[in-house]
Structures are given as structure tokens and as C-alpha cells.
């Protein structure tokens, strides 16, 4: 008799729990994580609604509509929990923006101003993450863009392999839909550079022992990496938000992140 397909656990409780832990552990990231927690409260219901009634593959009209419906709640959460300057900016932008264009540009991967990108991403990401397949595809280098939606990587992480003599694979996490895929170690995720001497690694062992920067001297890009072998409780998409000291360190060295995270770092 055919067994029903296993249902993947919801990612939201783990994200919420980890954000609360890191907000206490890292006071320098408390403001960012407080806003993130408020966004989780409006994103989770949108994700669940999209899972329950998913648009068909390639149905960008429905995807855009779901994101537009979430946008006012993103603004409310930002006003309630975000920094005053950001709250003021998002309210002003929400009332002046062409919402269809704002959401559509994010779905197409077009360049956007910081506030536009924040609003669009916070509204679109839970909808895209809920989709089983067929999100709007962007162009990208083979193996360096998401196989599910074509988006660029936000971060990478490494986990234990189960064999102490074997290193677990390096996995990239999509900035658009949070899908994961395996990527070769010591290869730049932005340009494909393979020369080890051009791929510097920076870390801060005292404060952030499970996080590190992998940069590239060829394209001047970097990603934050999360090592689950050093902290098994880490949730990569949350821990990357708390890596503010590493982001500042990378920028001082002339590097820019492949994709700024939700909070613009």
C-alpha cells in the first residue's frame, strides 16, 4: 500500500526560537532581530496560506497578488517593531509606490532602492518559499543560481556528515525562495573563481565562532557561512542576520555581499 508523502516540518518555529536566543546572546543584533521576529508573525500565515492553496507553476499573477496582500502587514510590523527611521521610510514609500511595480521588480530580480527591496522581499519571500516549483526564473551562472527559482545565494552552511572522517557538503541558500543546493568548496559562489589564494576566509573566533566570511578577491563579493558542526542549534537564515560584525569587517575590506540580506546588510 502506498505510503503518504512525508510533510516537511514548518521552518517558522525554529526561526522564531533562534531569533529570540540570538537577540539575548548578541545585544548588537537586538534591533535587527526584534524587527525580524515581528515580520515572522505576519510572514508565517502568508506562507501557510500559500502552501494550502499554491498557485500553479509559472503563475506569477497569483504570486504577485499574494505578496501585495501581505505588504500592508509588513508595513504595520515594521512600524511597530522597526527603527523609527525605517518605519518612517516604509510608510512614506508604501503610500507613494506603485505596488505592482515594487513587487514585480523583486520577482524579476531587478535593481531596487533599499526600502523598495526591503518591502518587496519581506512580502514576496514567504510566498516564494511556499511554492513547490516554478517560481519566476532569473538568469545566473550554472551551479551558482538556485535550481528552484534562479535566485542568487544569500549564505552558505556546512553540517556534520555523519562520518567523522568526511566533511559535510557546502550548501547555498537562496535569497529569494530559501531553497538549498550543494556547491563545491573553495569556489566563489558569485563568479566561480577557484584559485585558493584569491578566496580569503575571515572569522571572529571569540564572538562568532560558528560564522565566517568567504570572500573573493576577483569579483570582490562575499558570503557569510554558518558551521552547524560548531553550533548545532544554529538556523542559517537567522544566524546570518546576527553576523553584523562580520558584515562590517567585509565592507572595510572592499567586499560586498552577493545579495544583501532582508535587513540590508
C-alpha positions as a Markdown table, in Angstrom:
| # | Residue | x | y | z |
|---|---|---|---|---|
| 1 | Unk | 0.0 | 0.0 | 0.0 |
| 2 | Unk | 1.4 | 3.4 | -1.0 |
| 3 | Unk | 2.5 | 5.5 | 1.9 |
| 4 | Unk | 1.6 | 9.2 | 2.1 |
| 5 | Unk | 4.4 | 11.6 | 1.4 |
| 6 | Unk | 6.1 | 13.0 | 4.4 |
| 7 | Unk | 5.2 | 16.6 | 5.2 |
| 8 | Unk | 8.3 | 18.8 | 5.8 |
| 9 | Unk | 8.2 | 20.5 | 9.2 |
| 10 | Unk | 7.4 | 24.1 | 9.3 |
| 11 | Unk | 10.5 | 26.3 | 9.4 |
| 12 | Unk | 8.9 | 29.1 | 11.3 |
| 13 | Unk | 9.0 | 27.8 | 15.0 |
| 14 | Unk | 12.8 | 27.1 | 14.7 |
| 15 | Unk | 13.4 | 30.6 | 13.2 |
| 16 | Unk | 11.4 | 32.3 | 15.9 |
| 17 | Unk | 13.1 | 30.3 | 18.7 |
| 18 | Unk | 16.6 | 31.0 | 17.3 |
| 19 | Unk | 15.9 | 34.7 | 16.8 |
| 20 | Unk | 14.8 | 35.0 | 20.4 |
| 21 | Unk | 18.0 | 33.2 | 21.6 |
| 22 | Unk | 20.3 | 35.4 | 19.5 |
| 23 | Unk | 18.6 | 38.6 | 20.5 |
| 24 | Unk | 19.7 | 37.9 | 24.1 |
| 25 | Unk | 23.1 | 36.5 | 23.1 |
| 26 | Unk | 24.1 | 39.3 | 20.8 |
| 27 | Unk | 22.9 | 42.7 | 22.0 |
| 28 | Unk | 24.4 | 44.4 | 18.9 |
| 29 | Unk | 21.9 | 42.5 | 16.8 |
| 30 | Unk | 18.8 | 43.0 | 19.1 |
| 31 | Unk | 17.2 | 45.7 | 17.0 |
| 32 | Unk | 17.5 | 43.7 | 13.8 |
| 33 | Unk | 16.2 | 40.5 | 15.4 |
| 34 | Unk | 13.3 | 42.3 | 17.1 |
| 35 | Unk | 12.1 | 43.5 | 13.7 |
| 36 | Unk | 12.7 | 40.1 | 12.2 |
| 37 | Unk | 10.5 | 38.5 | 14.9 |
| 38 | Unk | 7.7 | 40.9 | 14.2 |
| 39 | Unk | 8.0 | 40.0 | 10.5 |
| 40 | Unk | 7.8 | 36.3 | 11.2 |
| 41 | Unk | 4.4 | 36.8 | 12.8 |
| 42 | Unk | 3.0 | 38.2 | 9.6 |
| 43 | Unk | 5.0 | 36.0 | 7.2 |
| 44 | Unk | 4.1 | 32.7 | 8.7 |
| 45 | Unk | 0.3 | 32.9 | 8.0 |
| 46 | Unk | 1.1 | 34.0 | 4.4 |
| 47 | Unk | 3.4 | 31.0 | 3.9 |
| 48 | Unk | 0.8 | 28.7 | 5.3 |
| 49 | Unk | -1.9 | 30.1 | 3.1 |
| 50 | Unk | 0.3 | 29.7 | 0.0 |
| 51 | Unk | 1.1 | 26.1 | 1.0 |
| 52 | Unk | -2.6 | 25.3 | 1.4 |
| 53 | Unk | -3.6 | 26.8 | -1.9 |
| 54 | Unk | -0.5 | 27.1 | -4.1 |
| 55 | Unk | -0.5 | 28.8 | -7.4 |
| 56 | Unk | 0.2 | 26.7 | -10.4 |
| 57 | Unk | 3.8 | 26.6 | -11.7 |
| 58 | Unk | 4.6 | 29.8 | -13.5 |
| 59 | Unk | 1.5 | 31.6 | -12.2 |
| 60 | Unk | 3.3 | 34.9 | -11.4 |
| 61 | Unk | 0.0 | 36.8 | -11.3 |
| 62 | Unk | -1.2 | 34.9 | -8.3 |
| 63 | Unk | 2.2 | 35.1 | -6.7 |
| 64 | Unk | 2.2 | 38.9 | -7.1 |
| 65 | Unk | -1.3 | 39.2 | -5.6 |
| 66 | Unk | -0.4 | 37.2 | -2.5 |
| 67 | Unk | 2.7 | 39.3 | -2.0 |
| 68 | Unk | 0.7 | 42.5 | -2.4 |
| 69 | Unk | -1.8 | 41.3 | 0.1 |
| 70 | Unk | 1.0 | 40.8 | 2.6 |
| 71 | Unk | 2.6 | 44.2 | 2.0 |
| 72 | Unk | 0.4 | 46.3 | 4.3 |
| 73 | Unk | 1.0 | 43.8 | 7.2 |
| 74 | Unk | 4.8 | 44.1 | 6.6 |
| 75 | Unk | 4.4 | 47.9 | 6.9 |
| 76 | Unk | 2.5 | 47.5 | 10.1 |
| 77 | Unk | 5.0 | 45.1 | 11.6 |
| 78 | Unk | 7.9 | 47.5 | 10.7 |
| 79 | Unk | 6.2 | 50.5 | 12.2 |
| 80 | Unk | 5.5 | 48.5 | 15.4 |
| 81 | Unk | 9.0 | 46.9 | 15.8 |
| 82 | Unk | 11.4 | 48.6 | 13.5 |
| 83 | Unk | 13.8 | 51.5 | 13.9 |
| 84 | Unk | 12.0 | 54.9 | 13.6 |
| 85 | Unk | 13.9 | 55.9 | 10.5 |
| 86 | Unk | 13.0 | 52.7 | 8.7 |
| 87 | Unk | 9.4 | 52.9 | 9.9 |
| 88 | Unk | 9.0 | 56.4 | 8.5 |
| 89 | Unk | 10.6 | 55.4 | 5.2 |
| 90 | Unk | 8.4 | 52.4 | 4.6 |
| 91 | Unk | 5.2 | 54.3 | 5.4 |
| 92 | Unk | 6.1 | 57.0 | 3.0 |
| 93 | Unk | 7.1 | 54.6 | 0.3 |
| 94 | Unk | 4.0 | 52.4 | 0.7 |
| 95 | Unk | 1.8 | 55.4 | 0.1 |
| 96 | Unk | 3.7 | 56.6 | -2.9 |
| 97 | Unk | 4.8 | 53.4 | -4.6 |
| 98 | Unk | 3.3 | 51.6 | -7.5 |
| 99 | Unk | 2.8 | 48.3 | -5.5 |
| 100 | Unk | 2.6 | 46.1 | -8.6 |
| 101 | Unk | 5.9 | 47.5 | -9.9 |
| 102 | Unk | 7.6 | 47.3 | -6.5 |
| 103 | Unk | 6.7 | 43.6 | -6.1 |
| 104 | Unk | 7.2 | 42.8 | -9.8 |
| 105 | Unk | 10.7 | 44.2 | -9.8 |
| 106 | Unk | 11.7 | 41.9 | -6.9 |
| 107 | Unk | 10.2 | 38.9 | -8.6 |
| 108 | Unk | 12.1 | 39.7 | -11.8 |
| 109 | Unk | 15.4 | 40.3 | -9.9 |
| 110 | Unk | 15.6 | 43.9 | -11.0 |
| 111 | Unk | 17.7 | 46.5 | -9.1 |
| 112 | Unk | 15.8 | 48.4 | -6.4 |
| 113 | Unk | 16.3 | 51.1 | -3.8 |
| 114 | Unk | 17.0 | 49.8 | -0.3 |
| 115 | Unk | 13.5 | 50.5 | 1.1 |
| 116 | Unk | 11.8 | 49.1 | -2.0 |
| 117 | Unk | 13.9 | 45.9 | -1.8 |
| 118 | Unk | 13.0 | 45.5 | 1.9 |
| 119 | Unk | 9.3 | 45.9 | 1.4 |
| 120 | Unk | 9.2 | 43.6 | -1.7 |
| 121 | Unk | 11.4 | 40.9 | -0.2 |
| 122 | Unk | 9.6 | 40.8 | 3.1 |
| 123 | Unk | 6.3 | 40.4 | 1.2 |
| 124 | Unk | 7.4 | 38.0 | -1.5 |
| 125 | Unk | 9.8 | 35.7 | 0.3 |
| 126 | Unk | 7.3 | 33.7 | 2.3 |
| 127 | Unk | 5.1 | 33.2 | -0.8 |
| 128 | Unk | 8.1 | 32.1 | -2.9 |
| 129 | Unk | 9.3 | 29.8 | -0.2 |
| 130 | Unk | 5.9 | 28.1 | -0.1 |
| 131 | Unk | 6.0 | 27.3 | -3.8 |
| 132 | Unk | 6.9 | 23.7 | -4.7 |
| 133 | Unk | 8.3 | 24.7 | -8.0 |
| 134 | Unk | 8.1 | 27.2 | -10.9 |
| 135 | Unk | 8.9 | 30.5 | -9.3 |
| 136 | Unk | 9.9 | 33.3 | -11.6 |
| 137 | Unk | 13.3 | 32.3 | -13.0 |
| 138 | Unk | 16.3 | 34.7 | -13.1 |
| 139 | Unk | 19.4 | 34.2 | -15.2 |
| 140 | Unk | 22.5 | 33.2 | -13.5 |
| 141 | Unk | 25.7 | 31.2 | -13.8 |
| 142 | Unk | 25.3 | 27.4 | -13.9 |
| 143 | Unk | 25.6 | 26.0 | -10.4 |
| 144 | Unk | 25.7 | 29.5 | -8.9 |
| 145 | Unk | 22.0 | 30.2 | -9.0 |
| 146 | Unk | 19.0 | 28.5 | -7.3 |
| 147 | Unk | 17.9 | 25.4 | -9.2 |
| 148 | Unk | 14.3 | 26.1 | -8.0 |
| 149 | Unk | 13.8 | 29.8 | -8.8 |
| 150 | Unk | 17.0 | 31.1 | -10.4 |
| 151 | Unk | 17.8 | 33.4 | -7.5 |
| 152 | Unk | 21.2 | 34.2 | -6.1 |
| 153 | Unk | 22.6 | 32.7 | -2.9 |
| 154 | Unk | 22.2 | 34.6 | 0.4 |
| 155 | Unk | 24.5 | 32.5 | 2.5 |
| 156 | Unk | 26.0 | 29.0 | 2.9 |
| 157 | Unk | 26.2 | 26.5 | 5.6 |
| 158 | Unk | 28.0 | 23.2 | 6.4 |
| 159 | Unk | 26.7 | 20.4 | 8.6 |
| 160 | Unk | 28.1 | 17.2 | 10.0 |
| 161 | Unk | 28.2 | 14.4 | 7.5 |
| 162 | Unk | 27.7 | 11.5 | 10.0 |
| 163 | Unk | 31.2 | 10.3 | 9.3 |
| 164 | Unk | 33.9 | 11.9 | 11.4 |
| 165 | Unk | 36.4 | 11.4 | 8.6 |
| 166 | Unk | 34.2 | 13.1 | 5.9 |
| 167 | Unk | 33.3 | 16.8 | 5.8 |
| 168 | Unk | 29.6 | 17.6 | 5.1 |
| 169 | Unk | 28.8 | 19.3 | 1.8 |
| 170 | Unk | 28.6 | 23.1 | 1.5 |
| 171 | Unk | 25.1 | 24.2 | 0.8 |
| 172 | Unk | 24.0 | 27.5 | -0.6 |
| 173 | Unk | 20.7 | 29.0 | 0.5 |
| 174 | Unk | 18.6 | 31.1 | -2.0 |
| 175 | Unk | 18.0 | 34.7 | -1.2 |
| 176 | Unk | 14.6 | 34.6 | -2.9 |
| 177 | Unk | 12.9 | 31.3 | -2.0 |
| 178 | Unk | 15.2 | 29.8 | 0.7 |
| 179 | Unk | 15.8 | 26.6 | -1.3 |
| 180 | Unk | 19.2 | 24.9 | -0.8 |
| 181 | Unk | 21.7 | 23.3 | -3.2 |
| 182 | Unk | 25.2 | 21.8 | -2.9 |
| 183 | Unk | 28.1 | 23.9 | -4.1 |
| 184 | Unk | 31.8 | 23.0 | -4.4 |
| 185 | Unk | 34.0 | 24.1 | -1.5 |
| 186 | Unk | 36.7 | 26.8 | -2.3 |
| 187 | Unk | 34.8 | 28.0 | -5.3 |
| 188 | Unk | 33.4 | 31.5 | -5.4 |
| 189 | Unk | 29.6 | 31.4 | -5.4 |
| 190 | Unk | 29.4 | 34.7 | -7.3 |
| 191 | Unk | 31.9 | 34.3 | -10.1 |
| 192 | Unk | 33.3 | 30.7 | -10.0 |
| 193 | Unk | 36.9 | 31.7 | -9.0 |
| 194 | Unk | 38.8 | 28.5 | -7.9 |
| 195 | Unk | 42.2 | 29.9 | -7.1 |
| 196 | Unk | 42.5 | 29.3 | -3.3 |
| 197 | Unk | 44.9 | 32.3 | -2.9 |
| 198 | Unk | 42.1 | 34.6 | -4.2 |
| 199 | Unk | 39.5 | 33.2 | -1.8 |
| 200 | Unk | 40.2 | 34.7 | 1.6 |
| 201 | Unk | 38.4 | 33.5 | 4.7 |
| 202 | Unk | 37.8 | 35.7 | 7.8 |
| 203 | Unk | 36.3 | 34.7 | 11.1 |
| 204 | Unk | 35.9 | 36.0 | 14.6 |
| 205 | Unk | 36.5 | 33.1 | 16.9 |
| 206 | Unk | 35.8 | 34.8 | 20.2 |
| 207 | Unk | 32.4 | 36.3 | 19.5 |
| 208 | Unk | 31.0 | 34.4 | 16.5 |
| 209 | Unk | 32.9 | 31.0 | 16.4 |
| 210 | Unk | 30.3 | 29.3 | 14.1 |
| 211 | Unk | 30.2 | 32.1 | 11.5 |
| 212 | Unk | 32.7 | 33.1 | 8.9 |
| 213 | Unk | 33.2 | 35.2 | 5.7 |
| 214 | Unk | 34.2 | 33.6 | 2.5 |
| 215 | Unk | 35.4 | 36.3 | 0.1 |
| 216 | Unk | 36.7 | 36.6 | -3.4 |
| 217 | Unk | 39.5 | 38.9 | -4.5 |
| 218 | Unk | 38.4 | 38.5 | -8.1 |
| 219 | Unk | 34.8 | 39.7 | -8.0 |
| 220 | Unk | 35.0 | 41.4 | -4.6 |
| 221 | Unk | 32.0 | 39.5 | -3.3 |
| 222 | Unk | 31.4 | 37.5 | -0.2 |
| 223 | Unk | 29.0 | 35.3 | 1.7 |
| 224 | Unk | 28.5 | 34.6 | 5.4 |
| 225 | Unk | 28.9 | 30.9 | 6.2 |
| 226 | Unk | 27.3 | 29.0 | 9.1 |
| 227 | Unk | 29.0 | 26.0 | 10.5 |
| 228 | Unk | 26.5 | 23.7 | 12.1 |
| 229 | Unk | 29.3 | 21.5 | 13.4 |
| 230 | Unk | 30.3 | 24.3 | 15.8 |
| 231 | Unk | 26.7 | 25.2 | 16.8 |
| 232 | Unk | 24.1 | 22.5 | 16.0 |
| 233 | Unk | 21.3 | 24.8 | 17.2 |
| 234 | Unk | 22.0 | 27.4 | 14.5 |
| 235 | Unk | 19.4 | 28.3 | 11.9 |
| 236 | Unk | 21.4 | 29.6 | 9.0 |
| 237 | Unk | 18.9 | 32.2 | 7.7 |
| 238 | Unk | 18.6 | 33.7 | 11.2 |
| 239 | Unk | 22.2 | 33.4 | 12.3 |
| 240 | Unk | 23.3 | 35.3 | 9.1 |
| 241 | Unk | 21.2 | 38.3 | 10.3 |
| 242 | Unk | 23.2 | 38.4 | 13.5 |
| 243 | Unk | 26.6 | 38.4 | 11.7 |
| 244 | Unk | 26.8 | 42.3 | 11.7 |
| 245 | Unk | 30.4 | 42.5 | 12.9 |
| 246 | Unk | 31.5 | 40.2 | 10.1 |
| 247 | Unk | 29.5 | 42.2 | 7.5 |
| 248 | Unk | 31.2 | 45.4 | 8.7 |
| 249 | Unk | 34.6 | 43.7 | 8.6 |
| 250 | Unk | 34.0 | 42.6 | 5.0 |
| 251 | Unk | 32.9 | 46.0 | 3.9 |
| 252 | Unk | 36.0 | 47.6 | 5.4 |
| 253 | Unk | 38.0 | 45.3 | 3.1 |
| 254 | Unk | 36.1 | 46.4 | 0.0 |
| 255 | Unk | 33.9 | 43.4 | -0.3 |
| 256 | Unk | 30.1 | 43.4 | -0.9 |
| 257 | Unk | 27.7 | 40.6 | -0.2 |
| 258 | Unk | 26.4 | 38.6 | -3.1 |
| 259 | Unk | 22.9 | 39.7 | -2.1 |
| 260 | Unk | 22.2 | 42.0 | 0.9 |
| 261 | Unk | 20.0 | 40.2 | 3.4 |
| 262 | Unk | 16.5 | 41.2 | 4.4 |
| 263 | Unk | 17.8 | 44.0 | 6.7 |
| 264 | Unk | 20.1 | 45.4 | 4.0 |
| 265 | Unk | 23.4 | 44.0 | 5.3 |
